[in-house]
């Protein structure tokens, strides 16, 4: 069975690590249903997640992989989860000093994929 936006709400509430790399069809609407306990979220091959999803990500995320999403822009960076230490995004902006100033302060692994 494929994971759908609506099935996300049935994930265990205590889940800490979620790999949805092959769930390329998921949209922003699933994000608010992610377990709040998540610390690692991998959605590498999902190009649907956009800036609009960032305020709804679990606040305790330390790792977020959205390496194929070209819909994460500079506008979405201030809404990233505050605890992030690792972020992977597609290259829709250059990693300038201004961009780095918008990232969570403890982010020490910023993967910027062309």
C-alpha positions in Angstrom: 0.0 0.0 0.0 1.2 3.4 -0.9 1.6 6.2 1.7 -0.9 9.0 1.0 -1.5 12.4 2.4 -4.4 11.1 4.4 -2.6 8.0 5.7 0.1 10.1 7.3 -2.2 10.9 10.2 -2.2 7.2 11.2 1.6 7.0 11.8 2.6 6.3 15.4 2.6 9.4 17.5 6.0 8.6 19.0 7.8 8.1 15.7 11.2 9.8 15.6 12.7 8.9 12.2 10.6 8.8 9.0 11.9 8.0 5.5 9.5 8.9 2.8 12.0 9.1 0.0 9.9 7.1 -2.4 6.7 8.9 -1.6 7.0 11.5 -4.4 3.3 12.1 -4.6 2.8 13.5 -1.1 1.9 17.2 -0.8 2.0 20.0 1.6 -1.3 18.9 3.1 0.3 15.9 4.8 2.9 17.9 6.7 0.6 19.1 9.5 -0.2 15.4 10.3 3.4 14.3 10.8 4.0 13.1 14.3 5.3 16.0 16.4 7.9 13.6 17.9 9.8 13.4 14.5 13.5 14.4 14.7 14.5 13.1 11.2 12.5 13.4 8.0 13.7 12.3 4.6 11.6 13.2 1.6 14.5 13.2 -1.0 12.5 12.5 -4.1 9.5 14.7 -3.3 9.2 17.8 -5.5 5.7 18.8 -4.2 6.7 20.1 -0.7 7.0 23.9 -0.7 7.5 26.9 1.5 3.9 26.7 2.6 4.7 23.4 4.5 7.6 24.8 6.5 5.6 26.4 9.4 3.8 23.0 9.9 6.9 20.8 10.1 7.5 19.2 13.5 9.4 21.8 15.6 11.8 19.2 17.0 13.2 18.1 13.6 17.0 18.0 13.6 17.4 16.6 10.1 15.3 17.5 7.0 16.0 16.2 3.5 14.1 17.8 0.7 16.9 17.5 -1.8 14.5 17.3 -4.8 12.1 20.0 -3.9 12.8 23.1 -5.9 9.8 24.7 -4.2 11.7 25.6 -1.1 12.8 29.2 -1.6 14.4 31.9 0.4 10.9 32.9 1.6 10.5 29.6 3.4 13.8 29.6 5.2 12.7 31.7 8.3 9.9 29.1 8.9 12.3 26.1 9.1 12.1 24.1 12.3 14.4 25.9 14.8 16.3 22.7 16.0 17.7 21.8 12.5 21.3 20.7 12.4 21.1 19.2 8.9 19.2 20.5 5.8 19.3 19.3 2.2 17.5 21.3 -0.4 17.5 21.7 -4.2 19.3 24.7 -5.7 16.7 27.3 -6.2 18.8 30.0 -4.5 22.5 30.5 -4.0 23.9 29.8 -0.5 24.9 33.4 0.1 25.6 35.1 3.4 22.0 36.5 3.4 20.6 33.0 2.9 22.8 31.6 5.7 21.5 34.3 8.0 17.9 33.0 7.5 18.8 29.4 8.5 18.5 28.0 12.0 21.6 29.0 14.1 22.7 25.5 15.0 22.5 24.2 11.4 26.0 22.8 10.7 25.3 20.6 7.7 23.7 22.5 4.8 23.5 20.3 1.6 22.8 22.4 -1.4 22.1 20.2 -4.4 22.1 21.6 -8.0 
